[in-house]
């Protein structure tokens, strides 16, 4: 596993966000699967709505 934060970090708030994401993904991957599925579903719904709106204009 890659760690981008230097070893001499003094506070937890100094940990790089990419390391926080990697650690969270390692400990609880189902949360990210759920979030990605939700984003895909919202994107698909927006795509369908936009397509219907453009279809009515023509």
JONORSUL-V657929 format. One record per pair of residues at least 24 apart in sequence whose ideal C-beta (glycine too) atoms are under 6 Angstrom apart, sorted by the first residue. I is the first residue (numbers start at 0). J is the second residue. D is the distance in whole Angstrom. If there is no record, write none. Layout:
i=I j=J d=D
i=I j=J d=D
//
This chain:
none
//
